[in-house]
Amino acid sequence: MTFEIKHWDELSKDELYDIIQLRIEVFVIEQDCPYQECDGTDRVAFHLLIQQNEELIGTARIIPKEGDRVALGRIVIKKKNRMEGIGKRLMKSCLEYTREVLHAKRVTMSAQTYLIKFYSEFGFETRGEEYLEDDLPHIAMELTLGS
């Protein structure tokens, strides 16, 4: 299994295709949540790619924001590979990159509410009230990174 982080400019056409295909497979088909996949944010983001046997099984995007803040989004693990600890490894990789390469102090995300406990394990705290995003319950979460 390989973990690699690339900026948009470094992604091959095949890697970009695989990222979009996996996100549509999980968010649009599995979760029955039609949304605007191509939102312009991918172009400024860093993308974590998790591959196993030449197949993309997980991805996330790390989005630089103003000041010392980044946002995480489009965090996804292929259904057949869940419950194998890959999500925890994905989050650790994203946070390590955010801290050590991007030198961020704060990480924010819009999390599906059923994942609050999972993200809390990494130190994320909820902010504000639950809201609907693409007809799914979400909540803002934030993590302050230590040095």
Backbone bond lengths (Angstrom), bond angles and torsions (degrees), N, CA, C in turn:
res aa  C-N    CA-C-N  psi(-1)  N-CA   C-N-CA  omega(-1)  CA-C   N-CA-C  phi
1 M - - - 1.451 - - 1.527 107.77 -
2 T 1.334 115.95 133.74 1.461 120.08 -179.74 1.524 110.33 -120.02
3 F 1.326 114.81 144.25 1.458 123.38 175.65 1.520 106.66 -119.45
4 E 1.324 116.24 127.90 1.454 120.14 -178.56 1.523 108.76 -144.04
5 I 1.331 116.14 139.81 1.458 120.80 177.40 1.517 108.22 -116.97
6 K 1.339 114.78 128.75 1.461 121.25 -178.89 1.522 109.79 -134.88
7 H 1.320 115.34 146.76 1.462 119.86 171.59 1.524 107.86 -77.21
8 W 1.311 116.47 158.21 1.465 123.09 178.38 1.523 111.39 -45.11
9 D 1.333 116.67 -45.84 1.468 121.45 -176.53 1.525 113.03 -63.56
10 E 1.325 117.10 -19.93 1.465 121.58 -177.58 1.529 113.20 -94.93
11 L 1.323 117.26 -11.03 1.466 120.37 -177.73 1.526 110.86 -72.91
12 S 1.328 115.28 137.69 1.465 119.19 172.62 1.533 108.34 -78.37
13 K 1.308 116.13 166.10 1.469 119.91 176.73 1.522 110.58 -60.62
14 D 1.327 116.87 -40.31 1.467 120.25 179.64 1.524 111.44 -65.03
15 E 1.340 117.39 -40.54 1.465 120.21 178.93 1.525 110.57 -64.40
16 L 1.317 116.94 -44.09 1.460 120.41 178.59 1.528 110.85 -61.85
17 Y 1.315 116.48 -43.74 1.467 121.18 177.88 1.531 110.03 -58.59
18 D 1.334 116.98 -46.86 1.468 121.13 -178.80 1.528 111.75 -62.86
19 I 1.337 116.81 -39.52 1.469 120.98 178.12 1.524 110.06 -61.31
20 I 1.318 116.01 -51.41 1.466 120.02 -178.22 1.525 110.87 -63.48
21 Q 1.324 116.63 -41.02 1.465 120.59 179.48 1.528 111.07 -61.27
22 L 1.337 118.17 -44.76 1.463 121.07 -179.50 1.525 110.96 -66.18
23 R 1.314 117.59 -42.32 1.464 119.77 179.78 1.528 111.10 -63.86
24 I 1.319 117.54 -41.14 1.468 120.02 177.60 1.530 110.34 -66.53
25 E 1.331 116.88 -40.98 1.473 121.32 179.04 1.523 111.21 -56.38
26 V 1.330 117.08 -43.32 1.462 120.32 -176.29 1.527 111.97 -86.22
27 F 1.325 117.34 -54.75 1.461 119.39 -172.97 1.526 113.18 -74.57
28 V 1.313 118.18 -44.38 1.464 120.67 -174.92 1.524 111.57 -83.39
29 I 1.338 117.14 -49.08 1.467 120.07 -174.94 1.529 111.73 -83.34
30 E 1.335 117.52 -57.98 1.468 120.39 -176.39 1.528 112.28 -64.24
31 Q 1.337 117.02 -46.86 1.465 120.51 -176.63 1.530 112.63 -91.33
32 D 1.321 116.57 1.90 1.464 122.13 178.62 1.530 111.24 50.23
33 C 1.322 114.29 51.66 1.456 120.84 -174.46 1.527 110.51 -129.17
34 P 1.327 117.05 81.54 1.466 118.18 178.24 1.529 110.06 -65.88
35 Y 1.308 116.32 128.83 1.459 121.86 -179.54 1.520 108.49 -149.23
36 Q 1.320 116.32 168.60 1.458 122.00 -179.80 1.528 108.90 -79.63
37 E 1.326 117.48 97.37 1.461 122.14 -177.57 1.525 111.70 -65.16
38 C 1.311 117.34 -46.71 1.468 121.00 -178.44 1.525 108.24 -87.70
39 D 1.339 115.70 90.71 1.462 121.48 -172.95 1.523 113.90 -106.32
40 G 1.332 117.66 5.77 1.455 121.08 -179.83 1.516 114.19 87.49
41 T 1.314 118.17 -17.61 1.460 121.43 -176.52 1.525 112.38 -74.02
42 D 1.326 117.54 -30.65 1.465 120.23 -179.24 1.528 111.95 -55.47
43 R 1.317 117.29 -33.22 1.468 121.48 -175.76 1.523 113.52 -66.17
44 V 1.322 117.92 -23.45 1.467 120.73 -179.83 1.526 112.00 -106.36
45 A 1.312 116.80 -0.28 1.466 121.60 -172.34 1.524 112.79 -97.30
46 F 1.331 113.05 160.99 1.457 122.39 167.19 1.526 105.63 -98.70
47 H 1.323 116.73 142.73 1.462 121.39 -173.99 1.521 110.33 -120.67
48 L 1.329 115.82 124.53 1.460 121.19 173.96 1.520 107.38 -87.82
49 L 1.317 115.20 128.45 1.464 121.15 177.74 1.526 108.42 -118.81
50 I 1.319 116.40 126.41 1.461 121.80 175.51 1.520 106.75 -112.44
51 Q 1.325 115.09 119.82 1.462 119.37 -178.63 1.523 110.46 -121.02
52 Q 1.322 113.86 144.43 1.461 121.48 176.15 1.522 106.71 -137.84
53 N 1.320 116.03 123.56 1.469 120.82 -177.86 1.532 111.39 51.68
54 E 1.323 115.81 45.74 1.468 123.65 177.29 1.529 113.89 64.49
55 E 1.327 117.49 18.92 1.461 122.32 177.65 1.524 108.77 -117.95
56 L 1.335 116.92 133.21 1.458 120.95 175.64 1.526 108.33 -73.53
57 I 1.338 116.37 119.91 1.463 120.10 -178.53 1.522 112.37 -115.53
58 G 1.330 116.75 -7.30 1.456 120.17 178.95 1.507 110.80 -162.13
59 T 1.315 115.03 152.34 1.461 120.04 177.91 1.522 109.38 -159.02
60 A 1.308 114.89 160.15 1.463 122.45 174.23 1.513 106.78 -156.83
61 R 1.323 115.28 158.98 1.458 116.44 173.88 1.518 109.71 -120.60
62 I 1.321 114.21 143.11 1.458 124.06 -178.89 1.527 105.68 -114.20
63 I 1.313 116.03 116.87 1.457 121.01 -170.84 1.528 110.26 -113.27
64 P 1.333 117.89 111.06 1.470 119.99 176.14 1.532 110.08 -63.21
65 K 1.315 115.86 135.67 1.467 122.15 178.16 1.529 108.18 -120.44
66 E 1.325 116.32 -175.65 1.460 120.77 -179.81 1.519 111.19 -62.92
67 G 1.319 114.83 146.64 1.454 120.98 176.06 1.515 111.92 65.78
68 D 1.304 115.67 -132.23 1.471 121.79 -174.04 1.524 111.85 -103.38
69 R 1.323 116.98 30.79 1.463 121.00 -173.72 1.519 111.00 -117.86
70 V 1.318 115.87 144.44 1.465 122.06 170.42 1.528 107.72 -130.61
71 A 1.318 115.44 159.57 1.464 121.06 175.70 1.520 108.37 -120.16
72 L 1.309 116.05 143.05 1.460 121.55 173.28 1.522 107.78 -103.89
73 G 1.321 115.73 145.64 1.449 118.98 178.84 1.509 112.38 -161.89
74 R 1.330 115.35 172.37 1.460 122.84 179.52 1.540 110.45 48.96
75 I 1.320 115.52 44.16 1.467 122.15 179.45 1.520 107.32 -81.20
76 V 1.320 116.67 121.80 1.462 119.38 -173.11 1.528 111.15 -151.45
77 I 1.320 114.80 139.32 1.467 123.14 172.78 1.526 106.64 -123.06
78 K 1.312 116.34 134.42 1.471 121.85 177.91 1.533 108.81 -55.13
79 K 1.318 117.11 138.21 1.470 122.46 -173.93 1.527 112.77 -51.46
80 K 1.325 117.58 -45.65 1.470 120.30 -176.09 1.527 113.04 -68.21
81 N 1.343 117.32 -12.76 1.458 120.99 -177.63 1.522 113.34 -107.59
82 R 1.315 117.64 7.65 1.462 120.09 178.46 1.525 109.88 -76.43
83 M 1.295 115.23 161.72 1.475 123.49 179.64 1.531 111.49 67.19
84 E 1.332 116.48 23.76 1.469 121.54 176.95 1.526 111.20 -113.95
85 G 1.336 117.60 6.71 1.461 121.51 -178.64 1.519 113.92 83.09
86 I 1.324 117.15 4.92 1.464 120.47 -177.46 1.526 110.71 -70.05
87 G 1.316 117.54 -36.17 1.463 120.82 178.39 1.517 111.91 -60.70
88 K 1.331 116.96 -39.93 1.467 120.55 177.81 1.520 110.43 -65.84
89 R 1.316 116.65 -41.13 1.466 119.99 178.12 1.525 110.69 -66.09
90 L 1.327 116.67 -37.76 1.460 121.32 176.67 1.526 109.95 -59.95
91 M 1.324 117.16 -49.77 1.463 120.69 -178.80 1.521 111.36 -62.87
92 K 1.325 117.63 -42.84 1.468 120.27 178.78 1.522 110.68 -61.01
93 S 1.321 117.47 -41.19 1.468 121.30 178.99 1.522 110.98 -64.51
94 C 1.320 116.99 -44.80 1.471 120.67 178.85 1.527 111.26 -61.28
95 L 1.322 116.86 -45.64 1.459 120.30 -177.12 1.523 111.61 -69.78
96 E 1.315 117.31 -37.16 1.466 120.62 176.74 1.531 110.20 -62.76
97 Y 1.319 117.14 -45.50 1.467 121.67 179.48 1.528 110.28 -63.82
98 T 1.312 115.56 -42.73 1.460 121.58 179.81 1.525 110.95 -59.71
99 R 1.321 116.40 -43.45 1.461 121.92 -177.68 1.527 111.36 -75.63
100 E 1.333 117.15 -51.41 1.458 120.95 -169.37 1.522 114.73 -84.42
101 V 1.320 117.90 -31.77 1.468 120.30 -177.21 1.527 111.43 -100.07
102 L 1.323 116.88 -45.95 1.463 120.62 -177.71 1.530 112.77 -89.52
103 H 1.336 117.23 -11.96 1.472 123.68 178.16 1.529 112.48 55.79
104 A 1.307 115.80 38.52 1.465 121.06 179.45 1.522 110.36 -77.91
105 K 1.302 115.23 152.59 1.464 121.89 177.05 1.529 111.52 -108.34
106 R 1.349 116.26 -22.69 1.461 120.08 -179.18 1.519 109.63 -135.15
107 V 1.325 115.13 142.21 1.460 121.66 177.37 1.525 107.24 -125.42
108 T 1.327 115.91 130.30 1.459 120.36 179.17 1.523 109.52 -120.63
109 M 1.304 115.15 160.03 1.468 120.45 175.20 1.516 109.96 -160.17
110 S 1.306 114.66 158.36 1.454 122.98 170.77 1.522 104.96 -105.46
111 A 1.332 116.29 103.65 1.466 121.29 -171.45 1.521 111.62 -102.09
112 Q 1.331 115.69 141.72 1.459 118.90 170.12 1.529 107.00 -64.58
113 T 1.319 116.39 135.40 1.465 119.88 -170.33 1.526 113.73 -61.75
114 Y 1.318 118.22 -27.85 1.466 118.59 -179.74 1.531 111.61 -68.90
115 L 1.337 117.40 -9.89 1.466 121.47 -179.55 1.532 113.30 -103.28
116 I 1.331 117.94 8.58 1.467 120.85 -178.71 1.527 111.05 -55.18
117 K 1.315 117.51 -48.42 1.471 120.61 -177.98 1.532 110.73 -60.82
118 F 1.324 117.37 -43.01 1.465 121.46 179.65 1.529 110.57 -59.15
119 Y 1.332 117.62 -51.03 1.465 120.24 -177.92 1.524 111.71 -69.06
120 S 1.336 117.39 -29.27 1.465 120.93 177.34 1.521 111.54 -62.96
121 E 1.330 117.20 -28.94 1.470 120.92 177.86 1.529 111.92 -60.77
122 F 1.330 117.33 -21.21 1.464 121.93 179.88 1.524 111.79 -99.14
123 G 1.338 116.55 3.85 1.454 121.02 178.46 1.516 114.91 98.91
124 F 1.325 118.13 1.11 1.463 120.47 178.01 1.525 109.54 -68.66
125 E 1.333 115.52 143.30 1.459 122.23 176.32 1.519 108.97 -122.75
126 T 1.328 115.45 146.67 1.466 119.38 179.39 1.524 109.60 -73.68
127 R 1.331 114.21 151.79 1.467 122.07 178.09 1.529 107.66 -133.27
128 G 1.308 116.58 123.92 1.459 120.21 175.79 1.516 113.34 77.62
129 E 1.313 113.75 -159.57 1.458 121.85 -175.18 1.525 111.28 -102.87
130 E 1.306 114.96 159.89 1.467 121.66 175.56 1.528 109.47 -63.72
131 Y 1.328 116.54 146.28 1.463 122.46 178.50 1.519 108.96 -145.46
132 L 1.319 115.82 164.16 1.464 120.65 177.09 1.521 109.46 -94.17
133 E 1.307 115.32 131.13 1.462 122.25 173.11 1.519 105.76 -128.46
134 D 1.310 116.65 118.67 1.464 121.50 -175.99 1.532 111.20 53.71
135 D 1.332 115.99 39.39 1.470 124.39 177.85 1.527 114.60 67.38
136 L 1.330 117.80 14.71 1.463 121.67 175.64 1.531 108.96 -117.66
137 P 1.358 118.16 140.30 1.465 120.41 179.21 1.536 111.16 -66.43
138 H 1.325 115.43 127.97 1.463 123.26 179.32 1.521 109.53 -130.37
139 I 1.324 114.57 166.28 1.460 121.10 172.61 1.522 108.02 -148.35
140 A 1.327 116.03 145.29 1.463 120.46 176.04 1.523 108.30 -73.16
141 M 1.327 116.24 138.30 1.462 121.29 177.10 1.520 108.43 -132.91
142 E 1.335 115.47 151.13 1.459 120.54 -178.05 1.521 110.46 -143.43
143 L 1.313 114.90 145.93 1.461 122.80 177.31 1.515 108.02 -129.66
144 T 1.335 116.57 130.77 1.458 121.20 172.60 1.520 106.88 -98.01
145 L 1.337 115.35 124.51 1.463 120.58 -177.48 1.520 110.58 -89.74
146 G 1.330 116.05 137.91 1.454 120.79 173.78 1.514 109.76 -83.14
147 S 1.328 116.52 170.17 1.471 118.00 -179.60 1.498 112.56 -81.77
